[in-house]
Amino acid sequence: MFTGDGHRSVRLVDYPGRMPTSLDSGPIASTLQDLYAAAEAQRSGPGHRRKRDSAERLTAQQRADGAADAYMPIDREAGRLLYSLIRATRPATVVEFGTSFGISTLHLAAAVRDNGFGRVVTTEMNAHKVAAASATFEEVGVSDLVTVLNGDAVKTLDALDGTVEFVLLDGWKELYEPVLKVLEARLPVGTLIAADNASHSDAGPYLEYVRNPAHGYVTFNFPSKRDDSMELSVKV
Ligand SMILES: C[S@@+](CC[C@H](N)C(=O)[O-])C[C@H]1O[C@@H](n2cnc3c(N)ncnc32)[C@H](O)[C@@H]1O
């Protein structure tokens, strides 16, 4: 179909056989809309900045418990990128560091669902968030695909069985490097690792590690939102 100015207009009806993805419609899509709306309301509400400023002096667990109500989600474009990468690379096991309320996990689970095989193992150390995210996964119908590990990812991931072909790092940034090292023996050549908020100063040691060719990654950084970036690394 062509518009009056000669440009081709592409509409879904031009592709009648196209199946909607789990991100376009259905319970995952509508739950993501609700969760993003709640996260946005929280971000623009009072108290948000104060929590972040006082976080530095606390332990990882204290910070996780202090942020028990904070969504801190990946943004929508990053979610769509993760969905697309998983559709393209078709991993059997996806591991996520940092579940929070499950916004990123739902993108990962949507891709695994639409691939037709695979599983997501996600990690969270705040008990309230573990319960809330698990209830969401149950409601949305992805609890058969998603395992939530409750506790410090550096410890819980140590007991993981099998190989891992896709990793999302989105917990506390200073733990990106230790979490990667826990997983490293289980990462076959071709594993993709996405590290969100790579411009955060605490992610520095992680970036140094994956950018050192001696450690066996090809790595790439790109801007993801204002003042921030994502680091994508492939095990080679
Ligand atoms: C930025 S939020 C994750 C947001 C989530 N990925 C999303 O897009 O909705 C970081 C989360 O990581 C959790 N976390 C931080 N350190 C952790 C650790 N060592 N083990 C498990 N979870 C951790 C925090 O409690 C917090 O909920």
The ligand as an ORCA input file, in Angstrom:
! r2SCAN-3c Opt
* xyz 0 1
  C      17.689     -1.795     39.755
  S      16.761     -2.942     40.699
  C      16.320     -4.166     39.498
  C      15.257     -3.715     38.561
  C      14.712     -4.827     37.694
  N      15.753     -5.510     36.975
  C      13.697     -4.269     36.724
  O      14.075     -3.856     35.618
  O      12.516     -4.212     37.099
  C      18.026     -3.800     41.575
  C      17.501     -4.923     42.441
  O      18.589     -5.785     42.726
  C      18.422     -6.306     44.023
  N      19.751     -6.748     44.482
  C      20.810     -5.960     44.716
  N      21.875     -6.691     45.112
  C      21.463     -7.987     45.114
  C      22.108     -9.220     45.428
  N      23.387     -9.263     45.832
  N      21.396    -10.360     45.282
  C      20.104    -10.322     44.882
  N      19.444     -9.184     44.582
  C      20.110     -8.028     44.700
  C      17.856     -5.126     44.802
  O      17.173     -5.539     45.964
  C      16.951     -4.477     43.779
  O      15.616     -4.898     43.905
*
